[in-house]
Amino acid sequence: MTEQEQVKEQLQEQLEKVKQRLQILDMIEEKLCQMKELAQRVIDEDLTDVEIQEINHEVKNLGEQVKLLDREATQFS
């Protein structure tokens, strides 16, 4: 394999890593938007304590998912 082919292969690998990281970042963005919508719902609507607790649980769950995705994304750095 020539040096040029090695460089090309390395660049292809880097490109794949970047694509994977972008996919993960898109998923993180989607979850953060969901969290924002839930928080806005608590502000805008007159919810019961039970409904607020359910939303809080869902927000925490989404936050954990974001943390996991973030760890996964940093593996591609």
C-alpha positions in Angstrom: 0.0 0.0 0.0 1.4 3.4 -1.0 1.6 6.3 1.4 -1.1 8.1 -0.6 -3.4 5.1 -0.1 -2.7 5.0 3.6 -3.5 8.7 4.0 -6.7 8.2 2.0 -7.7 5.3 4.2 -7.0 7.3 7.4 -9.1 10.2 6.1 -11.9 7.8 5.3 -11.8 6.4 8.8 -11.8 9.9 10.3 -14.8 10.8 8.1 -16.7 7.8 9.3 -16.0 8.8 12.9 -17.2 12.3 12.3 -20.4 11.0 10.7 -21.1 8.7 13.6 -20.4 11.6 16.1 -22.8 13.9 14.1 -25.5 11.2 14.3 -25.1 11.0 18.1 -25.1 14.8 18.4 -28.3 14.9 16.5 -29.9 12.4 18.9 -28.6 14.5 21.8 -30.2 17.6 20.3 -33.5 15.8 19.9 -33.6 14.7 23.5 -32.7 18.2 24.7 -35.5 19.7 22.6 -37.9 17.1 24.3 -36.6 18.2 27.7 -37.2 21.9 26.8 -40.8 21.1 25.6 -41.6 19.3 28.8 -40.2 22.1 30.9 -42.2 24.6 28.9 -45.3 22.5 29.4 -44.9 22.7 33.2 -44.6 26.5 32.9 -47.5 27.0 30.5 -50.1 24.5 31.8 -51.9 24.1 35.1 -50.7 20.6 35.9 -51.3 18.5 39.0 -48.5 17.5 41.3 -48.7 14.0 39.9 -48.4 15.3 36.3 -45.4 17.4 37.3 -43.7 14.4 39.0 -44.2 12.3 35.8 -42.7 15.1 33.7 -39.8 15.5 36.1 -39.2 11.7 35.9 -39.2 11.9 32.1 -36.9 14.8 32.1 -34.5 13.0 34.4 -34.7 9.9 32.1 -33.9 12.0 29.0 -31.0 13.6 30.9 -29.5 10.2 31.6 -29.9 9.3 27.9 -28.1 12.5 27.0 -25.2 11.7 29.3 -24.9 8.2 27.8 -25.0 9.5 24.3 -22.4 12.2 25.2 -20.0 9.5 26.5 -20.5 7.6 23.3 -19.9 10.7 21.2 -16.6 11.4 23.0 -15.3 7.9 22.0 -15.3 9.1 18.4 -13.0 12.0 19.2 
